[in-house]
Amino acid sequence: MPELKDYQVSFIDLALESQALEFGNFTLKSGRSSPYFFNAAKMLNGCSLDQLASCYFEVIEGLNLKFDCIYGPAYKGIFLGSLIAMKYSQEGRSFPLSFNRKEIKDHGEGGSIIGASPHGDVMIIDDVLSAGTAARESIDLIKGLNANPKLFIVGLDRQEKGIGDLSAKSELERDFGIVIESIVNLDALIQFSKHNSLFHSYQDQLEGYRETWGA
C-alpha cells in the first residue's frame, strides 16, 4: 500500500480526536459486524473544522476538475458542504451551495432544496460511502433537476461491495459516469493501524473485514 499523505493522516487524527472514528466491535445498519465505525457528526464536537475543510479541499483540488456548484445531502453533507463552500470562498472562488430536506416543505419557499438549485456540473459532498444507496439517491435527485452530478467526494470510502460484486465506488462510476473520490478508505485505515502502535492490534480485524465484505 502507498504511504499515507499528510491530509489523510490529518483527517484520521481529527476523526480519532473527535471520536468520529472508533475501533472496536460494531453492528452496522446493514447487520454486518465491523471492527470500526465512523460518524462524521461527532466532528462537530470541537475538532478543527478548518483542518477538516482543508482535507476535503486537498482531495478536490488534486482532481483538477471544474464544477459549477456544491450540493450537500442531508444530514452530514449539510455541514460538510458548507465548510467546503466557505473554504473556496476564502480562497477567492465562490460557488453556489444547496442541500436537501428529508421531507418536502409545502409552505414558505417550499420544495426539498434549500439554497441555489443545483445546476450545471455538480459536486456532491458527503461523509461516507458504504453500499452506495444514499449516493444513488443524491445522484438521482440532481439528475431530476436537469443538472449533472459530476463529482462525489466523501471523507471515508469503506470499499465495500455495492449491489453486486463490484465496489460501490466502481458501480457508481460505471452507472453514472461520475467521479468518486475519498480522503481516506479502508486501505488507508489498515495502513494507519499498521504503523500506529495504539491501533496496531486492529490491523488483522480490518484486513479480515476487507476480505469478507470488500470488493
PAZAPA-4460 file (N, C-alpha, C; in steps of 0.05 Angstrom, whole numbers, plus 32768, in hexadecimal, padded with zeros to 4 digits):
% residues 215
    n_x    n_y    n_z   ca_x   ca_y   ca_z    c_x    c_y    c_z   seq   type   mol
   8011   7FE8   8000   8000   8000   8000   8011   8019   8000     1      M     A
   8009   802E   7FF2   8019   8047   7FF2   8018   8054   800D     2      P     A
   802C   8064   8013   802D   8073   802C   8016   8087   802D     3      E     A
   800C   808C   8045   7FF7   80A0   8048   8001   80BC   8043     4      L     A
   7FF0   80CC   8036   7FF6   80E8   8032   7FF0   80F8   804B     5      K     A
   7FFC   8110   804D   7FF9   8120   8065   7FDC   8126   806C     6      D     A
   7FCC   812C   8057   7FB0   8133   805D   7FA0   811A   8065     7      Y     A
   7FA9   8102   805D   7F9B   80EA   8066   7FA1   80E5   8084     8      Q     A
   7FBA   80E9   808C   7FC1   80E5   80A8   7FB2   80FA   80B9     9      V     A
   7FB1   8113   80AF   7FA3   8128   80BD   7F85   8121   80C0    10      S     A
   7F78   8116   80AB   7F5C   810F   80AD   7F58   80F9   80C2    11      F     A
   7F69   80E4   80C1   7F66   80CF   80D5   7F6A   80D9   80F1    12      I     A
   7F7E   80EA   80F5   7F83   80F6   810F   7F6B   8105   8119    13      D     A
   7F5F   8115   8107   7F47   8125   810F   7F30   8112   8116    14      L     A
   7F2D   80FD   8106   7F17   80EA   810B   7F1B   80DB   8126    15      A     A
   7F33   80D4   812C   7F39   80C6   8145   7F36   80D9   815D    16      L     A
   7F40   80F2   815A   7F3F   8106   816F   7F22   810C   8177    17      E     A
   7F10   810D   8163   7EF4   8113   8168   7EE3   80FA   816D    18      S     A
   7EF0   80E3   816C   7EE2   80C9   816F   7ECE   80C4   8158    19      Q     A
   7ED2   80D2   8142   7EC1   80CC   812A   7EC9   80B1   811F    20      A     A
   7EE3   80AA   8122   7EED   8090   811A   7EF4   8080   8133    21      L     A
   7EE8   8069   8135   7EED   8058   814C   7EF3   803B   8143    22      E     A
   7F05   802E   8151   7F0C   8012   814C   7F00   8001   8163    23      F     A
   7EF7   7FEA   815C   7EEB   7FD8   8170   7ED9   7FC4   8162    24      G     A
   7EC2   7FBE   816D   7EAF   7FAC   8161   7E94   7FBA   815E    25      N     A
   7E8B   7FBE   8145   7E73   7FCD   8140   7E61   7FBD   812D    26      F     A
   7E47   7FC0   8131   7E33   7FB5   811F   7E28   7FCC   810E    27      T     A
   7E2C   7FCA   80F4   7E23   7FDF   80E2   7E06   7FDC   80DB    28      L     A
   7DFB   7FF1   80CE   7DDF   7FF0   80C6   7DD9   7FD9   80B3    29      K     A
   7DEE   7FD1   80A4   7DEB   7FBA   8092   7DEA   7F9F   80A1    30      S     A
   7DF0   7FA0   80BB   7DF2   7F87   80CA   7E0D   7F7B   80CB    31      G     A
   7E20   7F86   80BC   7E3B   7F7C   80BC   7E4A   7F84   80D6    32      R     A
   7E5B   7F73   80DF   7E6C   7F78   80F6   7E86   7F85   80EC    33      S     A
   7E8C   7F9D   80F6   7EA3   7FAB   80EC   7EB6   7FB2   8102    34      S     A
   7ED1   7FB2   80FD   7EE5   7FB9   8111   7EE9   7FD7   8113    35      P     A
   7EDA   7FE7   8103   7EDC   8004   8105   7EC1   8011   80FE    36      Y     A
   7EBE   802A   8108   7EA6   8038   8103   7EAD   8056   80FF    37      F     A
   7E9F   8062   80EC   7EA4   807F   80E6   7E8B   808F   80E7    38      F     A
   7E8A   80A3   80F8   7E73   80B5   80FA   7E7D   80D2   80F8    39      N     A
   7E7B   80DE   80E0   7E87   80F8   80DB   7E7A   810E   80ED    40      A     A
   7E62   810A   80F7   7E55   811E   8107   7E65   8124   8120    41      A     A
   7E74   8111   812A   7E84   8116   8142   7E9B   8129   813D    42      K     A
   7EA1   812E   8124   7EB6   8142   811D   7EAD   815E   8123    43      M     A
   7E93   8161   8129   7E88   817B   8131   7E8C   8180   814F    44      L     A
   7E98   816D   815D   7E9A   8170   817A   7EB2   8180   8183    45      N     A
   7EC1   818B   8170   7ED8   819C   8178   7EF1   8198   816A    46      G     A
   7EF2   8187   8155   7F0B   8183   8146   7F0E   819C   8133    47      C     A
   7F26   819E   8127   7F2B   81B5   8116   7F1C   81B2   80FC    48      S     A
   7F06   81C1   80F9   7EF7   81C0   80E0   7F06   81CC   80C9    49      L     A
   7F18   81DF   80CF   7F29   81EA   80BA   7F3B   81D4   80AE    50      D     A
   7F47   81C4   80BF   7F58   81AD   80B6   7F47   8199   80A6    51      Q     A
   7F2F   8194   80B0   7F1D   8181   80A2   7F17   818B   8086    52      L     A
   7F10   81A4   8084   7F0B   81B0   8069   7F24   81AE   8057    53      A     A
   7F3B   81B2   8063   7F54   81B0   8053   7F59   8194   8049    54      S     A
   7F51   8180   8058   7F55   8164   804F   7F44   815F   8036    55      C     A
   7F2A   8168   8036   7F19   8165   801F   7F24   8175   8008    56      Y     A
   7F2D   818E   800E   7F37   81A0   7FFA   7F4F   8194   7FEB    57      F     A
   7F61   8187   7FFA   7F79   817A   7FED   7F70   8165   7FD9    58      E     A
   7F5D   8155   7FE1   7F53   8140   7FCF   7F47   814C   7FB6    59      V     A
   7F35   815F   7FB9   7F27   816B   7FA3   7F3A   8179   7F90    60      I     A
   7F4D   8188   7F9A   7F60   8197   7F89   7F72   8183   7F7B    61      E     A
   7F78   816C   7F87   7F89   8158   7F7B   7F7D   814C   7F62    62      G     A
   7F62   814C   7F60   7F55   8141   7F49   7F56   8154   7F31    63      L     A
   7F59   816E   7F36   7F5B   8182   7F21   7F44   8181   7F0D    64      N     A
   7F2C   817F   7F19   7F13   817E   7F09   7F02   8196   7F0F    65      L     A
   7EF5   81A1   7EFB   7EE4   81B8   7EFF   7EC8   81B0   7F07    66      K     A
   7EBB   81C0   7F17   7E9F   81BC   7F1F   7E92   81D7   7F22    67      F     A
   7E77   81D7   7F22   7E69   81F1   7F23   7E5C   81F7   7F3E    68      D     A
   7E56   81E2   7F4D   7E49   81E6   7F67   7E4E   81CF   7F79    69      C     A
   7E47   81D2   7F93   7E4C   81BE   7FA8   7E31   81B6   7FB3    70      I     A
   7E2E   819C   7FB7   7E15   8191   7FC3   7E1D   817E   7FDA    71      Y     A
   7E10   8183   7FF1   7E15   8172   8008   7DFB   8165   8011    72      G     A
   7DF9   814A   800E   7DE1   813C   8016   7DDD   813C   8034    73      P     A
   7DC4   813E   803C   7DBD   813C   8059   7DC5   8120   8063    74      A     A
   7DD1   811F   807B   7DD5   8136   808D   7DF3   813D   808E    75      Y     A
   7E05   812A   808D   7E21   8130   8091   7E2C   8142   807B    76      K     A
   7E21   813F   8062   7E2A   814F   804C   7E24   816C   804F    77      G     A
   7E11   8173   8061   7E09   818F   8065   7E21   819E   8071    78      I     A
   7E2C   8194   8087   7E42   81A3   8093   7E5C   819F   8083    79      F     A
   7E60   8188   8077   7E78   8184   8068   7E78   8195   804E    80      L     A
   7E62   8196   8041   7E60   81A7   8029   7E64   81C4   8030    81      G     A
   7E59   81CD   8047   7E5D   81E8   8050   7E7A   81EF   8055    82      S     A
   7E88   81DC   8062   7EA4   81E0   8067   7EB4   81E3   804D    83      L     A
   7EAE   81D2   8039   7EBD   81D3   8020   7EB7   81ED   8011    84      I     A
   7E9D   81F5   8011   7E96   820E   8004   7EA4   8226   8011    85      A     A
   7EA6   8226   802C   7EB4   823B   803A   7ED2   823B   8033    86      M     A
   7EDE   8223   8032   7EFA   8220   802C   7F00   822C   8010    87      K     A
   7EEF   8226   7FFD   7EF4   8231   7FE2   7EF0   824F   7FE2    88      Y     A
   7EDC   8259   7FF1   7ED8   8275   7FF3   7EF1   8283   7FFE    89      S     A
   7EFD   8277   8012   7F16   8282   801E   7F2D   8282   800A    90      Q     A
   7F2B   826F   7FF7   7F40   826E   7FE2   7F39   8280   7FCA    91      E     A
   7F23   828F   7FCC   7F1C   82A2   7FB7   7F0C   8295   7FA1    92      G     A
   7F00   827E   7FA6   7EF0   8270   7F92   7ED5   8268   7F9F    93      R     A
   7EC1   8277   7F99   7EA7   8272   7FA6   7E95   8260   7F94    94      S     A
   7E88   824D   7FA0   7E76   823B   7F92   7E5B   823A   7F9F    95      F     A
   7E45   8239   7F8F   7E2B   8236   7F9B   7E2A   821C   7FAB    96      P     A
   7E1B   821C   7FC1   7E19   8205   7FD2   7DFB   81FE   7FD6    97      L     A
   7DF5   81E4   7FD7   7DDA   81DC   7FDD   7DDB   81C1   7FEC    98      S     A
   7DC5   81BC   7FFA   7DC1   81A2   8007   7DA4   819C   8007    99      F     A
   7D9D   8183   800F   7D81   817B   800D   7D75   8177   8028   100      N     A
   7D5A   8177   8029   7D4B   8170   8040   7D44   8152   803D   101      R     A
   7D42   8145   8054   7D38   8129   8053   7D1B   8128   804C   102      K     A
   7D0C   813D   8053   7CEF   813E   804C   7CEA   8158   803D   103      E     A
   7CDA   8156   8028   7CD3   816D   8018   7CC2   8181   8028   104      I     A
   7CC9   819A   8027   7CBB   81AF   8035   7CA5   81BA   8022   105      K     A
   7C8D   81BC   802D   7C76   81C5   801C   7C6E   81E2   8022   106      D     A
   7C7F   81F1   8031   7C79   820D   8036   7C93   821D   8035   107      H     A
   7C91   8237   8038   7CA9   8248   8036   7CB5   8245   801A   108      G     A
   7CD0   8240   8019   7CDD   823E   7FFF   7CD6   8223   7FF2   109      E     A
   7CCD   820F   8003   7CC3   81F6   7FF8   7CDA   81E5   7FED   110      G     A
   7CD2   81CD   7FE4   7CE5   81BB   7FD6   7CF7   81AC   7FE9   111      G     A
   7D0A   819D   7FDD   7D1D   818D   7FED   7D39   8199   7FED   112      S     A
   7D3E   81AD   7FDD   7D59   81B9   7FDB   7D5B   81D3   7FE9   113      I     A
   7D6F   81D6   7FF9   7D75   81F0   8007   7D8E   81FB   7FF9   114      I     A
   7D8D   8215   7FF2   7DA3   8221   7FE4   7D9F   8221   7FC6   115      G     A
   7DB4   8228   7FB8   7DB2   8229   7F9B   7DAD   820D   7F8F   116      A     A
   7D9A   820B   7F7D   7D94   81F1   7F71   7DAD   81E7   7F62   117      S     A
   7DB5   81CE   7F66   7DCC   81C3   7F58   7DCA   81C7   7F3A   118      P     A
   7DE0   81D0   7F2D   7DE0   81D5   7F11   7DFB   81CE   7F05   119      H     A
   7DFC   81C9   7EEB   7E16   81C4   7EDE   7E23   81AB   7EEA   120      G     A
   7E3D   81AC   7EED   7E4C   8196   7EF9   7E4D   8199   7F17   121      D     A
   7E43   8184   7F25   7E3F   8186   7F42   7E53   8175   7F51   122      V     A
   7E5F   8180   7F66   7E70   8170   7F78   7E60   816A   7F91   123      M     A
   7E5D   8150   7F96   7E4F   8147   7FAE   7E64   8142   7FC4   124      I     A
   7E5E   814C   7FDC   7E70   8148   7FF3   7E61   8138   8009   125      I     A
   7E6D   8122   8012   7E60   8112   8027   7E76   8106   8039   126      D     A
   7E6D   80F7   804D   7E7F   80ED   8061   7E8B   80D2   805A   127      D     A
   7E7A   80BF   8052   7E83   80A3   804F   7E75   8096   8037   128      V     A
   7E84   8084   802A   7E78   8073   8015   7E79   8056   801F   129      L     A
   7E62   804A   8021   7E60   802D   8029   7E56   801D   8011   130      S     A
   7E3D   8017   8011   7E31   8007   7FFB   7E2A   8018   7FE3   131      A     A
   7E29   8032   7FE7   7E23   8045   7FD1   7E06   804C   7FCE   132      G     A
   7DF5   8043   7FE0   7DD8   8048   7FDF   7DD2   8066   7FE1   133      T     A
   7DDD   8073   7FF5   7DD9   8090   7FF9   7DE5   80A0   7FE2   134      A     A
   7DFB   8097   7FD8   7E08   80A5   7FC1   7DF6   80A5   7FA9   135      A     A
   7DE9   808E   7FA4   7DD7   808C   7F8D   7DBF   809E   7F90   136      R     A
   7DB5   80A1   7FA9   7D9F   80B4   7FAD   7DA7   80D0   7FA7   137      E     A
   7DBF   80D8   7FAF   7DC8   80F3   7FA9   7DCC   80F7   7F8B   138      S     A
   7DD8   80E4   7F7E   7DDC   80E6   7F61   7DC2   80E8   7F52   139      I     A
   7DAF   80D7   7F59   7D94   80D8   7F4C   7D86   80F2   7F51   140      D     A
   7D89   80FD   7F69   7D7C   8117   7F6F   7D88   812D   7F5D   141      L     A
   7DA2   812D   7F5A   7DAF   8142   7F4A   7DA8   813F   7F2D   142      I     A
   7DA8   8126   7F23   7DA1   8121   7F07   7D84   8129   7F02   143      K     A
   7D73   8126   7F16   7D57   812E   7F14   7D53   814C   7F12   144      G     A
   7D67   815B   7F1A   7D67   8178   7F18   7D75   8182   7EFF   145      L     A
   7D7B   816F   7EED   7D88   8174   7ED3   7DA4   8180   7ED7   146      N     A
   7DB1   8177   7EEC   7DCD   817E   7EF1   7DDE   8164   7EEE   147      A     A
   7DF8   8168   7EED   7E0A   8152   7EE8   7E1B   814B   7F01   148      N     A
   7E16   8135   7F0F   7E26   812D   7F26   7E42   8124   7F1C   149      P     A
   7E55   8136   7F1F   7E70   8131   7F13   7E84   8125   7F26   150      K     A
   7E83   812F   7F3F   7E96   8126   7F54   7E87   811D   7F6D   151      L     A
   7E92   8109   7F7A   7E87   8100   7F94   7E9F   80FC   7FA6   152      F     A
   7EA1   810E   7FBA   7EB8   810E   7FCC   7EAF   8107   7FE8   153      I     A
   7EBC   80F2   7FF4   7EB5   80EA   800F   7ECE   80E9   8020   154      V     A
   7ECA   80EA   803B   7EE0   80E8   804D   7EEB   80CC   804E   155      G     A
   7ED9   80B8   804F   7EE1   809C   8051   7ED3   808A   803D   156      L     A
   7EE2   807B   802E   7ED7   8066   801C   7EDC   804B   802A   157      D     A
   7EC7   803D   8032   7ECA   8024   8040   7ED3   800D   802D   158      R     A
   7ED4   8013   8013   7EDD   8000   7FFF   7ECE   7FE6   8000   159      Q     A
   7EB4   7FE8   8004   7EA3   7FD0   8006   7E94   7FCC   7FEC   160      E     A
   7E8A   7FB3   7FE9   7E7A   7FAC   7FD2   7E61   7FBD   7FD0   161      K     A
   7E59   7FC3   7FB8   7E40   7FD1   7FB3   7E29   7FBE   7FB0   162      G     A
   7E1B   7FC1   7F9A   7E04   7FAF   7F94   7E0E   7F93   7F8C   163      I     A
   7E24   7F92   7F7D   7E2F   7F79   7F75   7E4A   7F73   7F81   164      G     A
   7E5D   7F69   7F71   7E77   7F62   7F7C   7E8B   7F78   7F7A   165      D     A
   7E85   7F8D   7F6A   7E96   7FA4   7F68   7E94   7FB5   7F80   166      L     A
   7EA8   7FC6   7F85   7EA6   7FD9   7F9B   7E90   7FEE   7F95   167      S     A
   7E85   7FFA   7FA9   7E71   800F   7FA5   7E7C   8025   7F94   168      A     A
   7E96   802C   7F98   7EA3   8041   7F89   7EA3   803A   7F6B   169      K     A
   7EAC   8021   7F65   7EAE   8019   7F49   7E92   8018   7F3C   170      S     A
   7E7E   800F   7F4B   7E63   800E   7F40   7E58   8029   7F39   171      E     A
   7E5C   803C   7F4B   7E52   8057   7F46   7E61   8064   7F2F   172      L     A
   7E7B   8060   7F2D   7E8A   806B   7F16   7E80   805F   7EFC   173      E     A
   7E7B   8045   7EFD   7E71   8037   7EE5   7E55   8040   7EDD   174      R     A
   7E43   8041   7EF0   7E27   8047   7EEB   7E21   8064   7EE4   175      D     A
   7E31   8076   7EEF   7E2A   8093   7EEC   7E41   80A3   7EDF   176      F     A
   7E58   8098   7EDB   7E6E   80A7   7ECF   7E78   80BD   7EE2   177      G     A
   7E73   80B9   7EFC   7E7B   80CD   7F10   7E97   80C7   7F1B   178      I     A
   7EA5   80DB   7F23   7EC0   80D7   7F2F   7EBC   80D5   7F4E   179      V     A
   7EC5   80BF   7F59   7EC3   80BA   7F76   7EDF   80BC   7F82   180      I     A
   7EE2   80CC   7F97   7EFC   80CD   7FA5   7EF7   80D0   7FC3   181      E     A
   7F0A   80C6   7FD2   7F08   80C7   7FF0   7F22   80D2   7FFB   182      S     A
   7F20   80DD   8014   7F39   80E5   8022   7F48   80CC   802A   183      I     A
   7F39   80BA   8037   7F45   80A0   803F   7F32   8089   8038   184      V     A
   7F3D   8071   8038   7F2C   805A   8033   7F35   8044   8047   185      N     A
   7F2A   802C   8044   7F31   8017   8057   7F4E   8010   8055   186      L     A
   7F59   8010   803D   7F76   800A   8039   7F86   801E   8049   187      D     A
   7F7E   8037   8049   7F8D   804C   8058   7F8C   8047   8076   188      A     A
   7F74   803E   8080   7F72   8037   809D   7F83   8020   80A4   189      L     A
   7F85   800C   8092   7F97   7FF5   8097   7FB4   7FFF   8098   190      I     A
   7FBB   8010   8085   7FD6   801B   8085   7FDC   802B   809E   191      Q     A
   7FC9   803A   80A7   7FCC   804A   80BF   7FD0   8038   80D8   192      F     A
   7FBF   8024   80DA   7FC1   8011   80F1   7FDB   8002   80F1   193      S     A
   7FE6   7FFD   80D9   7FFF   7FEE   80D7   8016   7FFD   80E3   194      K     A
   8015   8017   80E1   802C   8027   80EA   8026   8037   8103   195      H     A
   800F   8032   8110   8009   8041   8128   8006   802C   813F   196      N     A
   8017   802E   8152   8018   801A   8168   7FFE   8018   8177   197      S     A
   7FEF   802F   817A   7FD6   802F   8189   7FC0   801F   817C   198      L     A
   7FC2   801D   8161   7FAC   8010   8152   7FB6   7FF8   8142   199      F     A
   7FCF   7FF0   8147   7FDB   7FDA   8138   7FCB   7FC0   813C   200      H     A
   7FBF   7FBC   8153   7FB1   7FA4   815A   7F98   7FA0   8148   201      S     A
   7F8F   7FB6   813B   7F77   7FB4   812A   7F7D   7FAE   810D   202      Y     A
   7F97   7FAC   8106   7F9E   7FA8   80EA   7F92   7F8E   80DF   203      Q     A
   7F95   7F78   80EE   7F8B   7F5E   80E4   7F6D   7F5F   80E1   204      D     A
   7F5F   7F6C   80F4   7F42   7F6D   80F2   7F39   7F7E   80DA   205      Q     A
   7F47   7F93   80D4   7F41   7FA4   80BD   7F46   7F95   80A3   206      L     A
   7F5C   7F86   80A2   7F62   7F77   808A   7F4E   7F60   8087   207      E     A
   7F45   7F54   809D   7F31   7F3F   809B   7F16   7F4A   8091   208      G     A
   7F0F   7F62   809A   7EF6   7F6E   8091   7EF8   7F74   8074   209      Y     A
   7F0F   7F7D   806A   7F12   7F83   804E   7F0F   7F69   803D   210      R     A
   7F1A   7F53   8047   7F19   7F3A   8039   7EFC   7F30   8037   211      E     A
   7EEC   7F36   804C   7ED0   7F2C   804D   7EBD   7F3D   803D   212      T     A
   7EBF   7F57   8041   7EAB   7F6A   8035   7EB7   7F7C   8020   213      W     A
   7ED1   7F7C   801D   7EDD   7F8E   8009   7ED9   7F85   7FED   214      G     A
   7EDE   7F97   7FDA   7EDC   7F91   7FBE   7EF6   7F99   7FAF   215      A     A
***
